[in-house]
């Protein structure tokens, strides 16, 4: 502790000798007293001295106070005093009033003391662990000073204390319990503690988030009144920012937990002009910043996109647009709201489309984009607000070709409102581009450049824009007007920076001409443009003009690199020769490098948002820095390339374009096939559903048929019982007498039985016809099968015989060929021997040659014949294979027909069974009719009806005879 004593000796006013002795005595009493009351009183006295004599109490008493925390945990009062004393020693919050002259030195010494005492305290990690365990005590006098002490330790040596808490078992979880404390003082200080704990430590941030911190903090914000709440809401919002900023895991957890939806009520702000307190402005500012943390362009694209979609779906974007168009909103809140809306819609097509549909509450209604652009080109508006509107416009057009087309279309002649009743976005941009305010020129040029970003179609469309310069003069193109203003330089008196207008126009022209050969041709068609650029680059100007020279060099380089050589006077090679003669290649490359070497270039390349401290710093646009980075190298190579290399490069470009067109074609084909595949899949799924429905219907019908069969069998049984019952009943009726009503009922039953009998007869006839059809089809199948098998057998036999004949012919031909070859060899040998022994006259040679020729002719003829025979054999083999395949097909057909035959036999059997059942049923009905006829006779029925019944019976008998004959035939 020598360094502490050195600090103590360096103080201008130290304690009196008596106070030093008092502190020493109190420390001895704390260390040596056996009574708890004595130790408690001594610690309380040290607490009262610790604020005024901070250094001395810290040097002498810290070790004793830590020992008290370890040994006297049972007494909450002494623990509270010890924690308060340690907090007074370590904390820099001094209540003493100091003079203004001594304030800075006193603050520095206080900070040094706090850091040094903190280092001593955490040197033993057990001290921090002990403090964490004390926070579990519910007693207010222990927990509250413990929270304050730990917060002070984190403020002084945050990373070291964070590491100790991180490795401590359940360290972070113990601190999370503070948010659930019912005492607001402890809960609020717990929020401050977690702020210090989570600062710049991703591991602790994740643990705190997964300990349900989001839920608890959002509950506290809601309880405190959201934006209308006090400083507690501010502290909770700062803690939420600590947890979410640059922490992708926590951002994803926040989105997946549906906490974005809970942010919507924060922005339900009324239109009243009053009620914007300083605390409410601060709270709403932090809430907007929290939304921006979730959709920041620096986040991973996937995470940002999902948060943007969630904000649109829950209505958060709509609520922000309401604030944007509301009246009475403070300027800083309005600016931050514009920035927030910008990042919520950036790169998200659905959100951009919604923003394009938002109208301001004016009469007549105007699109929000137009109202914002009016603020951007109005020089009386605050600078930060104009920057925010520019950022909003850039985000609206980012990866939004539809929006770019809508903006450019407002400049085209066919869409301009001739009445002048409404102002379009294009008119506002042109007005800003050609105003006398350099800042408006720059903003309008950058905004228009973003309407052309990565969109060749709109670059070509913008070439059609014509401007009326003055009465009586013909209109000029927008491209020509931009170059005219550029060439005038400082001749026009403008408010603001001297080079800002020219820089903005050059950035617009570079963006316009890049990747657009048609725009390059239009630019070069004006004969004054190239001399102006070469003159600007060749001059030796001051530092302010060097940036303009670099941009002119970039524009000229773009005119070379994207030149399609359509203008004979300004072909690539001629422009490069012009540069070499008037500027020099090395000088040109040096001037081109002025852009990336500028001090404001690197600052603009870091973030998309145009955030400048003052208008003078507004020089570069973020997207333009990316364009410079992309083109600087290729332009340098293009300047040093020869004409032959240019030709090769153009050929390679054409090849690549062809390749790209082929790839595009195949992509379109694949896309169409994917669509067809999807349609087929949908059709398959539909057919599957229909199949399932039909199968269900079939199953239901089968069950219904089975039910009908069961009912039919049950009715047959009941009919037999009724016959017996009616026989016994008729005997009783004969004895007791029958009423006329019963006779009528019996007649009705007879009629019903007659109708049933007719129905059964018709069914029987249908069954008979079905049996006849099945028999005839079976007979035809048998005949076809026999015919097919006989025909196949005959063909196979014929083919086998023909194949054997051909084989024998081939064998005989082969033998004859072998014999002739042998004779030829013998003759050749004799000829050679004779030629060696005796010279022969010319005639013998001729004869031998003739014989040899004759033999060779015969041999070649035989070989030709053999070749033809082989071809015939091959053809026959193929035919045999085809016949074999046909035979296999016939066999499979026979098997199928056999299965159908078996199925038909089964159907015949079933039909016979059903016919027998019908015959039995008819017999039963005949018996019943006979019994009823007898009953009618017994009842004294008239003879006419009896004759009718007899005729019916006679017909039934005839039918029975016919049916019996049919059965015999079967």
Secondary structure, 3 states (H helix, E strand, C coil): CHHHHHHHHHCCCCCCHHHHHHHHHHHHHHHHCCCHHHHHHHHHHHHHHHCCCHHHHHHHHHHHHHHHHHHCCCCHHHHHHHHHHHHHHHCCCCCCCCCHHHHHHHHHHHHHHHHHHHHHHHHCHHHHHHHHHHCCCCCHHHHHHHHHHHHHHHHHCHHHHHHHHHHCCCHHHHHHHHHHCCCHHHHHHHHHHHHHHHCCCHHHHHHHHHCCHHHHHHHHHHHHCHHHCCHHHHHHHHHHHHHHCCCHHHHHHHHHCCCCHHHHHHHCCCCCCCCCCHHHHHHHHHHHHHHHHHCCCCCCHHHHHHHHHHHHHCCHHHHHHHHHHCCCCCHHHHHHHHHHHHHHHCCCHHHHHHHHHCEECCCCCEEHHHHHHHHHCCCCCCHHHHHHHHHHHHHHHCCCHHHHHHHHHCCCCCCCCCCCCCCCHHHHHHHHHCCCEHHHHHHHHHHHHHHCCCCHHHHHHHCCCEECCCCCCCCEEHHHHHHHHHHHHHHCCCECCCCHHHHHHHHHHHHHHCCCHHHHHHHHHCHHHHHHHHHHHHCCCCHHHHHHHHHHHHHHHHHHHCCCCCCHHHCHHHHHHHHHHHCCHHHHHHHHCHHHHCHHHHHHHHCCCCCCCCHHHCCCCHHHHHHHHHHHHHHHHHHHCCHHHHHHHHHHHHHHHHHHHHHHHHHHHHHHHHHHHHHHHHHHHHHHHHHHHHHHHHHHHHHHHHHHHHHHHHHHHHHHHHHHHHHHHHHHHHHHCCCHHHHHHHHHHHHHHHHHHHHHHHHHHHHHHHHHHHHHHHHHHHHHHHHHHHHHHHHHHHHHHHHHHHHHHHHHHHHHHHHHHHHHHHHHHHHHHHHHHCCCCHHHHHHHHHHHHHHHHHHHHHHHHHHHHHHHHHHHHHHHHHHHHHHHHHHHHHHHHHHHHHHHHHHHHHHHHHHHHHHHHHHHHHHHHHHHHHHHHHCCCCHHHHHHHHHHHHHHHHHHHHHHHHHHHC
